[in-house]
């Protein structure tokens, strides 16, 4: 009977860990935080509030603060990623206007939702602080869809104007805080509103605009190394990796290909 935590990361009052469980169980217990887990493999049987459910790979479990819970791992065990969210932090982010009383509550137990599941995995996989911060906001945005207490009204987001601002500042060192100031929204409300309309968080969308600009300049014959510096990528390798994910080839190969067919 083993429970092995492969890793644990703590940041901004958040704990994120990856756990292997074999022939093990968690006796009845509770946490002061919200607890979300993404089941990577295996089957977990959970108990909470007098209910029993089975959790399979690809599913999420969610508990509100102080919910009494227990679980056991069947067969060959299971592997999962667990995230503990501080209650006051969740309250402050989701209730920007501070009009709600007490902590928000969410649907508990097993949730089969691909976007919420992926947001937990993305948070665990982010190593740098900037990427981790946006991944956390995306997780909050997905979590908000399962809220069972009334949410405060969101302010309308001027998405078209914000995109125009991005396009006008492709060569500037724009951060998420700059977009928040332009839209007059908090980080959470900006990410949530923007992602709802454009299906990408704002900084990822900004990166895509920069890649479009990089492709335009490659067609003009500019050197990839120069483009990387001008558009704020760490180096040419960083640009190359991002470009390859979108186009399937490196910037240099793309330049060569368009040169061969005479499109430059």
C-alpha positions as CSV (number, residue, x, y, z in Angstrom):
1,X,0.0,0.0,0.0
2,X,1.7,3.1,-1.2
3,X,1.0,6.8,-1.8
4,X,4.0,8.5,-3.5
5,X,4.1,12.2,-4.3
6,X,6.4,12.6,-7.3
7,X,6.6,16.4,-7.0
8,X,5.1,19.3,-5.2
9,X,5.1,23.0,-6.2
10,X,3.8,25.8,-4.1
11,X,3.2,29.3,-5.4
12,X,0.7,32.2,-4.6
13,X,-0.9,30.1,-1.8
14,X,-1.5,27.3,-4.3
15,X,-0.1,23.7,-4.0
16,X,0.1,21.5,-7.1
17,X,1.4,17.9,-6.9
18,X,1.5,14.7,-8.8
19,X,0.8,11.5,-6.9
20,X,1.0,7.8,-7.5
21,X,-1.3,5.5,-5.4
22,X,-1.2,1.8,-5.4
23,X,-3.5,-0.3,-3.1
24,X,-3.8,2.7,-1.0
25,X,-6.6,4.8,0.6
26,X,-7.3,8.2,2.1
27,X,-9.4,7.8,5.3
28,X,-12.1,10.3,6.0
29,X,-10.5,13.8,6.2
30,X,-11.0,17.4,5.2
31,X,-9.0,20.4,3.9
32,X,-9.4,24.1,4.5
33,X,-8.7,24.7,0.8
34,X,-10.6,23.8,-2.4
35,X,-9.2,20.6,-3.7
36,X,-9.2,19.6,-7.4
37,X,-7.7,16.4,-8.8
38,X,-7.2,15.3,-12.4
39,X,-7.1,11.5,-12.7
40,X,-4.4,10.5,-15.2
41,X,-4.8,6.8,-14.9
42,X,-6.6,4.1,-12.9
43,X,-9.8,4.2,-10.9
44,X,-10.4,5.9,-7.6
45,X,-13.5,5.4,-5.5
46,X,-14.5,8.4,-3.5
47,X,-16.9,9.2,-0.6
48,X,-18.1,12.6,0.4
49,X,-21.2,14.0,2.1
50,X,-22.7,10.5,2.3
51,X,-22.3,9.9,-1.5
52,X,-20.1,7.4,-3.3
53,X,-18.7,7.8,-6.8
54,X,-16.0,6.2,-9.1
55,X,-13.4,8.4,-10.8
56,X,-11.8,7.2,-14.1
57,X,-9.0,8.6,-16.1
58,X,-9.8,11.9,-17.7
59,X,-12.2,12.9,-15.0
60,X,-11.8,15.6,-12.3
61,X,-12.8,15.5,-8.6
62,X,-13.7,18.8,-6.8
63,X,-14.2,19.4,-3.1
64,X,-15.2,22.6,-1.4
65,X,-13.3,23.7,1.8
66,X,-14.0,21.6,4.9
67,X,-15.9,18.9,2.9
68,X,-15.3,15.5,4.7
69,X,-14.0,13.1,2.1
70,X,-12.4,9.7,1.7
71,X,-11.1,7.5,-1.1
72,X,-9.5,4.3,-2.1
73,X,-7.6,3.2,-5.2
74,X,-8.6,0.1,-7.1
75,X,-6.7,-2.6,-8.9
76,X,-3.2,-1.5,-10.0
77,X,-3.7,1.9,-8.5
78,X,-4.0,5.4,-10.0
79,X,-2.0,8.5,-10.9
80,X,-3.4,12.0,-10.5
81,X,-2.5,15.7,-10.3
82,X,-3.9,17.5,-7.3
83,X,-4.3,21.2,-6.8
84,X,-5.1,22.9,-3.5
85,X,-6.6,26.4,-3.9
86,X,-6.7,28.9,-1.0
87,X,-10.3,29.9,-0.2
88,X,-9.7,33.6,0.3
89,X,-7.7,33.8,-3.0
90,X,-10.6,32.1,-4.9
91,X,-13.0,34.5,-3.3
92,X,-11.0,37.6,-4.1
93,X,-10.4,36.6,-7.8
94,X,-13.9,35.4,-8.6
95,X,-15.7,38.1,-6.6
96,X,-13.8,41.1,-7.8
97,X,-16.5,43.6,-6.6
98,X,-16.5,42.0,-3.1
99,X,-20.3,41.9,-3.1
100,X,-20.6,38.2,-2.3
101,X,-20.8,37.0,1.2
102,X,-18.6,34.1,2.3
103,X,-16.6,31.7,0.1
104,X,-18.1,30.6,-3.3
105,X,-19.2,27.0,-3.5
106,X,-18.9,24.7,-6.5
107,X,-20.3,21.4,-7.8
108,X,-18.7,18.7,-5.8
109,X,-17.6,15.1,-6.7
110,X,-16.8,13.7,-10.1
111,X,-16.8,16.1,-13.1
112,X,-16.1,15.0,-16.6
113,X,-15.1,18.1,-18.4
114,X,-12.2,18.3,-20.9
115,X,-11.4,22.0,-20.5
116,X,-11.3,21.8,-16.7
117,X,-9.2,18.7,-16.8
118,X,-6.7,20.2,-19.3
119,X,-6.4,23.4,-17.2
120,X,-5.2,21.3,-14.2
121,X,-2.7,19.5,-16.4
122,X,-1.5,22.8,-17.9
123,X,-1.0,24.4,-14.5
124,X,1.1,21.4,-13.4
125,X,3.2,21.5,-16.6
126,X,4.0,25.2,-16.4
127,X,7.5,25.8,-15.0
128,X,8.0,29.6,-15.5
129,X,6.3,32.1,-13.4
130,X,4.6,34.0,-16.3
131,X,3.2,30.9,-17.9
132,X,2.1,29.6,-14.5
133,X,0.2,32.8,-13.6
134,X,-1.8,32.7,-16.8
135,X,-2.5,28.9,-16.5
136,X,-3.8,29.6,-13.0
137,X,-6.2,32.2,-14.3
138,X,-7.4,29.9,-17.0
139,X,-8.0,27.2,-14.3
140,X,-10.1,29.8,-12.3
141,X,-12.0,30.6,-15.4
142,X,-12.9,27.0,-16.1
143,X,-13.7,26.4,-12.4
144,X,-16.2,29.3,-12.4
145,X,-18.5,27.4,-14.8
146,X,-19.2,24.9,-11.9
147,X,-20.1,27.6,-9.4
148,X,-23.3,26.9,-7.4
149,X,-23.5,30.3,-5.6
150,X,-24.4,33.4,-7.7
151,X,-21.5,35.2,-9.3
152,X,-21.0,38.9,-9.6
153,X,-21.7,40.4,-12.9
154,X,-18.7,40.7,-15.3
155,X,-17.8,44.0,-16.8
156,X,-18.0,44.0,-20.6
157,X,-14.7,43.5,-22.3
158,X,-13.8,45.6,-25.4
159,X,-12.2,42.7,-27.1
160,X,-12.0,44.3,-30.6
161,X,-10.2,47.4,-29.1
162,X,-7.9,45.2,-27.1
163,X,-6.9,43.2,-30.1
164,X,-6.2,46.5,-31.9
165,X,-4.0,47.5,-29.0
166,X,-2.1,44.3,-29.3
167,X,-1.6,44.7,-33.1
168,X,-0.3,48.3,-32.5
169,X,2.2,47.1,-29.9
170,X,3.6,43.9,-31.4
171,X,7.2,45.2,-31.0
172,X,6.6,46.4,-27.4
173,X,7.2,44.4,-24.2
174,X,3.5,44.0,-23.4
175,X,2.6,42.1,-20.2
176,X,-0.8,40.9,-18.9
177,X,-0.9,43.9,-16.6
178,X,-0.7,46.2,-19.6
179,X,-3.7,44.5,-21.2
180,X,-5.6,44.7,-17.8
181,X,-4.9,48.5,-17.7
182,X,-6.1,48.9,-21.3
183,X,-9.3,47.0,-20.7
184,X,-9.8,48.3,-17.1
185,X,-10.3,44.7,-15.9
186,X,-8.7,42.5,-13.3
187,X,-6.4,39.7,-14.4
188,X,-9.0,37.0,-13.8
189,X,-11.9,38.9,-15.6
190,X,-9.7,39.8,-18.5
191,X,-8.5,36.2,-19.1
192,X,-12.0,34.7,-18.6
193,X,-13.8,37.2,-20.9
194,X,-11.1,37.1,-23.6
195,X,-10.9,33.3,-23.6
196,X,-14.7,33.0,-23.8
197,X,-14.7,35.1,-27.0
198,X,-11.5,34.1,-28.7
199,X,-10.8,30.6,-27.3
200,X,-7.3,31.6,-26.2
201,X,-6.0,33.5,-23.1
202,X,-4.9,37.0,-24.1
203,X,-1.2,36.5,-23.8
204,X,-1.3,33.4,-25.9
205,X,-3.4,35.3,-28.5
206,X,-0.8,38.1,-28.5
207,X,1.9,35.5,-29.1
208,X,-0.1,34.2,-32.1
209,X,-0.3,37.8,-33.5
210,X,3.5,38.0,-33.2
211,X,3.9,34.7,-35.0
212,X,1.7,36.1,-37.8
213,X,3.9,39.1,-38.0
214,X,7.0,36.9,-38.0
215,X,5.6,35.0,-40.9
216,X,5.0,38.2,-42.8
217,X,8.5,39.4,-42.3
218,X,9.9,36.0,-43.3
219,X,8.1,36.4,-46.6
220,X,9.9,39.8,-47.0
221,X,13.2,38.0,-46.6
222,X,14.1,39.2,-43.0
223,X,16.5,37.0,-41.0
224,X,14.8,34.8,-38.3
225,X,17.4,35.9,-35.7
226,X,16.5,39.6,-36.3
227,X,12.8,38.9,-36.2
228,X,13.1,37.0,-32.9
229,X,14.8,40.0,-31.2
230,X,12.4,42.5,-32.7
231,X,9.3,40.6,-31.6
232,X,10.4,39.9,-28.1
233,X,11.2,36.2,-28.2
234,X,13.9,35.0,-25.9
235,X,16.1,34.0,-28.8
236,X,15.9,32.4,-32.2
237,X,15.3,28.9,-30.8
238,X,12.3,30.2,-28.8
239,X,10.8,31.7,-32.0
240,X,11.7,28.5,-33.9
241,X,9.9,26.3,-31.4
242,X,6.8,28.4,-31.4
243,X,6.7,28.8,-35.2
244,X,7.2,25.1,-35.8
245,X,4.1,24.3,-33.6
246,X,2.0,26.5,-35.8
247,X,3.5,26.0,-39.2
248,X,5.1,22.5,-38.9
249,X,8.5,23.8,-40.0
250,X,11.2,26.1,-38.6
251,X,11.3,29.8,-39.7
252,X,14.5,29.1,-41.7
253,X,12.9,26.2,-43.5
254,X,9.8,28.3,-44.2
255,X,12.0,31.0,-45.7
256,X,13.7,28.5,-47.9
257,X,10.4,27.0,-49.0
258,X,8.8,30.3,-49.9
259,X,12.1,31.3,-51.7
260,X,11.9,28.2,-53.8
261,X,8.4,28.8,-54.9
262,X,9.1,32.5,-55.5
263,X,6.7,34.0,-52.9
264,X,9.3,36.2,-51.2
